[in-house]
Amino acid sequence: MSNDSLWRLGAATLAQRFREGSLTPSALAESCLARLEAVNPKVNAVIARRDEQFLQEARASTERHALGKPLSALDGIPLTVKDSLFTFDLPTTWGTPGLRAHQSAHDELAVARARAAGALIVGKTNVPEFALEGYTVNPLFGVTRNPWNLNLTPGGSSGGAVAAVASGIAPLAIGQDGGGSIRRPASHTGLVGLKPTLGAVAREHVLPSLLLDFEVIGPLARTVADVRLLFDAMRGPSPADRLSLAAAHAAPPQRRLPLRILYVERMGAAPLDPQVAANVGQAVRALAGLGHEVESGTLPLNLDFFAEAWPHIGQIGLARLFEQHPEWEVAASQKYRDMAERGRALPAKRLWQVLDQVAQLRRESAELFENADVIVMPSAAALPWTAELAYPSLIDGQEAGPRGHAVYTGWVNAAGLPALALPCAPSREGLPIGMQLIGRFGGDDQLLALGSSYEAARPWAGRWPEFNQA
């Protein structure tokens, strides 16, 4: 394979090539930057670069490999970091003008762990302002586009992260998921994305949370093996994060084969694109073909409260953020200033009501897995939509509303459960479609094992976008 095509190789394959001596991190880094130059102007995924440091670190990695002393299997592998996570050597703007030059003295802990493992950071990836949207547009860097159709969105808020991996800029990306922001973009771009168990990846040196403790750090890649490679480098507890200590002591799920799988196609009367329903259903039948026990049914949880309360969580979060940083509010887009104003108007008891409901959901979610090992759902209710629009107003001809495309994901964050997004067969137009496997608290490894067996039966990594426009 020529250096011009190295961007097609996954992280696990690259690690093997380094071990064999048939490829060096320096050669890969040069190829990575060439691919970045070729495709980033089309998708606008990477919004901050560190080319000189990136190449220097690649040379250091090449020397370590030559001595047979790599730092880990991740040593020399390029990746990107979402622009809502601190990096000590690049600004973290959160997509908002008030943080245009904001730079932390520290890396987010997961980023630091990836660096310590030898990963090479290409740059930062684009996000919607404050990472609160399901598409990716902001006043600093503009719109990020889907490599499968440049007129359409890759989703959000990890839109830049998935666009970078899907277009071959880097084989790995560090994303963040507070309500589906890894899983839905993965489904819109044909990738694998893991939203880990709450606390599985410890958090330290972070931006203020806008979504309570729902936001977790997770990996994005083209294969399950690559996702596992990055997850293993980032996972683990830290005394600075009490939630991570609980996750570290979560009892591992009992391994049963066949697994008991509950397939939930629909969330009540919420609309679902027929192609998503058909192709996720086809994927679920493939899981049954692997010998697992699959049952279709409804989700035995009452989530009506969250349908009403979800907007309030972000509004309260923004109100608190702007109380701490009024200069950020002055520079923020009017939409988010209005959201904060609505948050200020909510009574204090509203937050306590939400917290009570979150605690109740977490108790009830533990009971979900008494009769099932894994729950399968679509990752998103809609196919990708116009890149500049915040959400699709219609799904299957029905009014959808701002969260209509996202009905399958937010409850998983509130419950603190792990979920793995996997590609299904694409739509008739060639647009990616994805499903998510949801596991019990601490069940991340079981999901990765199931995802790996599904991937072996129905591989997808050979599909690449051609940067089409409708």
Residue pairs with C-beta under 8 A, 6 or more apart in sequence:
1 8
1 9
3 27
3 30
3 31
4 31
4 34
6 14
6 23
6 27
6 28
6 31
6 32
7 31
7 32
7 35
7 168
7 169
8 168
8 464
9 17
9 171
10 171
10 221
10 222
10 223
10 225
10 226
10 461
11 74
11 77
11 171
11 172
11 221
11 225
11 226
11 229
11 230
12 73
12 223
12 225
12 226
12 229
14 23
14 28
14 76
14 77
14 171
15 73
15 74
15 75
15 76
15 77
15 229
17 23
18 24
18 25
18 65
18 70
18 75
18 76
19 65
19 70
21 65
24 62
24 65
24 76
25 58
25 59
25 61
25 62
25 65
25 75
25 76
25 77
25 120
26 55
26 58
26 59
26 61
26 62
28 58
28 76
28 78
29 54
29 55
29 58
29 78
29 120
30 55
32 54
32 78
32 122
32 169
32 170
33 51
33 54
33 55
33 122
35 167
35 168
35 169
36 46
36 49
36 122
36 169
39 147
39 167
39 168
39 169
39 467
40 46
40 164
40 167
40 169
42 145
42 147
42 150
42 167
42 467
43 144
43 145
43 146
43 147
43 150
43 154
43 163
43 164
43 167
43 467
44 126
44 141
44 142
44 143
44 144
44 145
44 160
44 163
45 80
45 125
45 126
45 144
45 159
45 160
45 161
45 163
45 164
45 167
45 169
46 80
46 122
46 123
46 124
46 125
46 126
46 160
46 164
46 169
47 83
47 93
47 123
47 124
47 125
47 126
47 140
47 141
47 160
48 83
48 90
48 91
48 123
48 124
49 122
49 123
50 89
50 90
50 121
50 122
50 123
53 89
54 78
54 120
54 121
54 122
54 123
57 120
58 76
58 120
61 70
61 75
61 76
61 118
61 120
62 76
64 70
64 71
64 75
64 76
64 118
65 75
65 76
70 76
70 118
71 116
71 117
71 118
72 117
72 118
72 233
73 117
73 229
74 114
74 117
74 118
74 119
74 229
74 230
74 233
75 117
75 118
75 119
76 118
76 120
77 118
77 119
77 120
77 171
77 172
77 229
78 119
78 120
78 121
78 122
78 170
78 171
78 172
79 114
79 119
79 120
79 121
79 122
79 170
79 171
79 172
79 173
79 174
79 230
80 121
80 122
80 123
80 124
80 125
80 160
80 161
80 164
80 165
80 169
80 170
80 172
80 173
80 174
81 87
81 90
81 111
81 121
81 123
81 124
81 125
81 173
81 174
82 124
82 125
82 127
82 131
82 157
82 158
82 160
82 161
82 173
82 174
82 175
82 176
83 92
83 93
83 94
83 95
83 124
83 125
83 126
83 127
83 160
84 92
84 94
84 95
84 127
84 131
84 157
84 176
84 207
85 92
85 108
85 110
85 111
85 174
85 176
85 206
85 207
85 217
86 92
86 104
86 106
86 107
86 108
86 111
86 205
86 206
86 207
87 104
87 107
87 108
87 111
87 121
87 124
88 103
88 104
88 105
88 106
88 107
90 103
90 121
90 123
90 124
91 99
91 100
91 101
91 102
91 103
91 124
92 99
92 102
92 103
92 104
92 124
92 207
93 99
93 100
93 102
93 140
94 102
94 127
94 129
94 130
94 131
94 207
95 126
95 127
95 128
95 129
95 130
95 131
95 138
95 139
95 140
95 141
96 129
96 130
96 138
96 139
96 140
96 328
96 331
96 332
96 333
96 336
97 139
97 140
97 331
97 332
98 325
98 327
98 328
98 329
98 330
98 331
98 332
99 328
100 140
104 205
106 112
106 205
107 115
107 205
108 203
108 204
108 205
108 206
108 217
109 201
109 202
109 203
109 204
109 205
109 238
109 240
109 241
110 174
110 201
110 202
110 203
110 217
110 234
111 121
111 174
112 205
113 233
113 234
113 236
114 121
114 174
114 230
114 233
114 234
115 121
117 233
119 172
119 230
119 233
122 164
122 169
122 170
124 160
125 158
125 159
125 160
125 161
125 163
125 164
125 173
126 136
126 138
126 141
126 144
126 159
126 160
126 163
127 136
127 138
127 156
127 157
127 158
127 159
127 160
128 135
128 136
128 137
128 138
128 156
128 157
128 159
129 138
129 139
129 332
129 333
129 335
129 336
130 210
130 318
130 321
130 332
130 336
131 156
131 157
131 176
131 178
131 181
131 210
132 157
132 210
132 314
132 318
132 336
132 339
133 156
133 157
133 390
134 155
134 156
134 157
134 180
134 181
134 184
134 390
134 391
134 405
134 406
135 153
135 155
135 156
135 159
135 385
135 387
135 388
135 389
135 390
135 391
136 143
136 144
136 153
136 154
136 155
136 156
136 157
136 159
136 160
136 163
137 143
137 144
137 387
137 388
139 333
143 153
143 387
143 388
144 153
144 154
144 159
144 160
144 163
144 387
145 151
145 152
145 153
145 154
145 163
145 387
146 152
146 153
146 154
146 163
146 166
146 188
146 189
146 384
146 387
146 465
147 154
147 163
147 166
147 167
147 189
147 465
147 467
148 166
148 189
148 190
148 384
148 430
148 431
148 432
148 465
148 468
149 384
149 429
149 430
149 431
149 468
149 469
149 470
150 387
150 467
150 468
150 469
151 386
151 387
151 469
151 470
152 188
152 384
152 385
152 386
152 387
152 431
152 470
153 159
153 188
153 384
153 385
153 386
153 387
153 389
154 160
154 162
154 163
154 166
154 185
154 188
154 189
154 384
155 162
155 184
155 185
155 187
155 188
155 189
155 380
155 384
156 181
156 184
156 185
157 176
157 178
157 181
157 185
158 173
158 175
158 176
158 177
158 181
158 182
158 185
158 193
158 220
159 185
161 173
161 174
161 175
161 182
161 185
161 220
162 173
162 175
162 185
162 186
162 188
162 189
162 191
162 193
162 220
163 189
164 170
164 173
165 171
165 172
165 173
165 189
165 191
165 220
165 221
165 222
166 189
166 190
166 191
166 222
166 465
167 465
167 467
168 464
171 221
171 222
171 226
172 219
172 220
172 221
172 226
172 229
172 230
173 219
173 220
173 221
174 217
174 218
174 219
174 220
174 230
174 234
175 181
175 182
175 185
175 193
175 217
175 218
175 219
175 220
176 182
176 215
176 216
176 217
176 218
177 183
177 193
177 195
177 215
177 216
177 218
177 413
178 210
178 211
178 214
178 215
178 216
178 413
179 211
179 214
179 310
179 406
179 409
179 410
179 413
180 195
180 379
180 380
180 406
180 408
180 409
180 410
180 412
180 413
182 193
182 194
182 195
182 218
182 220
182 421
183 193
183 195
183 379
183 380
183 409
183 419
183 421
183 434
183 436
184 379
184 380
184 405
184 406
184 409
184 421
184 434
185 191
185 193
185 220
186 192
186 193
186 220
186 379
186 421
186 423
186 434
187 378
187 379
187 380
187 421
187 423
187 432
187 433
187 434
187 435
187 436
188 380
188 383
188 384
188 431
188 432
188 434
189 432
190 222
190 423
190 426
190 432
190 434
190 460
190 463
190 465
191 220
191 221
191 222
191 421
191 423
191 432
191 434
192 220
192 221
192 222
192 223
192 224
192 226
192 227
192 420
192 421
192 422
192 423
192 451
192 455
193 218
193 219
193 220
193 221
193 227
193 420
193 421
194 218
194 219
194 227
194 231
194 418
194 419
194 420
194 421
194 444
194 447
194 448
195 216
195 218
195 412
195 413
195 418
195 419
195 420
195 421
196 216
196 217
196 218
196 231
196 235
196 418
196 444
197 216
197 247
197 250
197 416
197 417
197 418
197 441
197 442
197 443
197 444
198 213
198 214
198 216
198 243
198 247
198 413
198 416
198 417
198 441
199 216
199 237
199 241
199 243
199 244
199 245
199 246
199 247
199 248
199 416
200 216
200 235
200 244
200 247
200 418
200 442
200 444
201 216
201 217
201 218
201 231
201 234
201 235
201 236
201 244
202 236
202 237
202 238
202 240
202 241
202 244
203 216
203 217
203 238
203 240
203 241
203 243
203 244
204 238
204 240
204 241
208 317
208 320
208 321
208 324
209 215
209 317
210 313
210 314
210 317
210 318
210 321
211 313
211 314
211 317
211 413
212 313
212 317
212 354
212 355
212 358
213 243
213 416
214 313
214 410
214 413
214 414
215 413
216 413
217 234
218 231
219 226
219 227
219 229
219 230
219 231
219 234
220 227
221 227
221 229
221 230
222 460
222 461
223 455
223 461
224 420
224 422
224 448
224 451
224 452
224 455
225 452
227 420
227 448
228 448
228 452
231 444
231 448
235 444
236 244
236 248
237 244
237 245
237 247
237 248
238 244
239 245
247 441
247 442
250 441
250 442
251 442
252 442
252 443
252 445
253 369
253 373
253 439
253 440
253 442
253 443
253 446
255 446
256 373
257 291
258 291
258 292
258 293
259 292
259 293
259 373
259 374
259 446
259 450
260 292
260 293
260 295
260 371
260 372
260 373
260 374
261 284
261 287
261 288
261 292
261 293
261 294
261 295
261 372
261 373
261 374
261 375
261 376
262 295
262 296
262 297
262 371
262 372
262 374
262 375
262 376
263 281
263 284
263 294
263 295
263 296
263 297
263 375
263 376
263 377
264 296
264 297
264 298
264 299
264 375
264 376
264 377
265 272
265 277
265 280
265 281
265 296
265 377
265 378
266 272
266 277
266 298
267 299
267 303
267 377
267 381
267 407
267 408
270 381
270 404
270 407
271 381
271 395
271 396
271 397
271 398
271 400
271 404
272 378
272 381
272 395
272 396
273 381
273 382
273 383
273 395
273 396
274 396
275 383
275 427
275 428
275 433
276 378
276 380
276 381
276 382
276 383
276 433
277 378
279 424
279 425
279 426
279 427
279 433
280 376
280 377
280 378
280 424
280 433
280 434
280 435
282 424
282 425
283 422
283 424
283 425
283 435
283 454
283 458
284 294
284 296
284 376
284 435
285 294
286 454
286 457
286 458
287 294
287 376
287 450
287 454
288 294
289 457
290 453
290 454
290 457
292 450
294 376
295 372
299 375
299 377
300 368
301 361
301 364
301 365
301 368
301 411
303 361
303 411
305 357
306 357
306 361
306 410
306 411
306 414
307 403
309 350
309 353
309 354
309 357
310 403
310 410
311 402
311 403
312 343
312 346
312 350
312 354
313 354
314 339
314 343
315 339
315 340
315 342
315 343
315 346
316 343
316 346
316 350
316 351
317 343
318 336
318 339
318 340
318 343
319 340
319 341
319 343
319 344
320 343
321 328
321 329
321 340
322 328
322 329
322 332
322 337
322 340
329 337
329 340
358 414
361 411
361 414
361 415
362 414
362 415
362 416
365 415
365 416
365 417
365 441
366 440
366 441
368 375
368 440
369 439
369 440
369 443
373 439
373 440
373 446
374 437
374 438
374 439
374 446
374 447
374 450
375 437
375 438
375 439
376 435
376 436
376 437
376 438
377 408
377 435
377 436
377 438
378 408
378 433
378 434
378 435
378 436
379 408
379 409
379 421
379 434
379 435
379 436
380 405
380 406
380 408
380 409
380 434
381 395
381 400
381 404
381 405
381 406
381 407
381 408
382 392
382 395
382 400
382 404
382 405
383 427
383 429
383 431
383 433
384 431
384 432
385 391
385 392
385 405
390 402
391 400
391 401
391 402
391 403
391 404
391 405
392 400
392 404
392 405
393 399
393 400
393 401
394 400
395 404
395 405
403 410
408 436
409 419
409 436
412 419
412 436
412 438
416 441
417 438
417 439
417 440
417 441
417 443
418 438
418 439
418 441
418 442
418 443
418 444
418 447
419 436
419 437
419 438
419 439
419 447
420 436
420 437
420 439
420 444
420 447
420 448
420 450
420 451
421 434
421 435
421 436
422 434
422 435
422 436
422 437
422 451
422 454
422 455
423 432
423 433
423 434
423 460
423 463
424 433
424 434
424 435
425 433
426 432
426 433
426 463
427 433
430 468
437 447
437 450
437 451
438 447
439 446
439 447
